[in-house]
Amino acid sequence: MQQDKRYSDMTEFELRQEIAELKEKARKAEQMGMVNEFAVLERKVQMARAYMMDPDSFKPGEIYQIEGDPGQYFKIDYMNGVFAWGYRLKSDGKEEALPISVLTPLK
């Protein structure tokens, strides 16, 4: 799919189509050993997924586990669109932004 629209302008149906196409491209890149291409496509999938989520369900001050990074936790300072700004626990405390699609609430 030639991306004519921003993810923020796409409908949920269009986002689902985009994710399916990106996953297929990522699968092919992985099979061909194109590690960098695979990583870029996976990041695009994460971004598209973030636009299908409700940013209001992520609260500043709360701690979330980072998907795909076991044992890493992220504390949200503030939200800006589909990005959570904050810092990783047990790190140097440097502020960073993560798409909400990579954050999992703690049980």
Beta strands, then each sheet from edge to edge (+ up, - down):
strand 1: 63-66
strand 2: 73-80
strand 3: 83-88
strand 4: 96-99
strand 5: 103-105
sheet 1: 4+ 3- 2+ 1- 5+
end
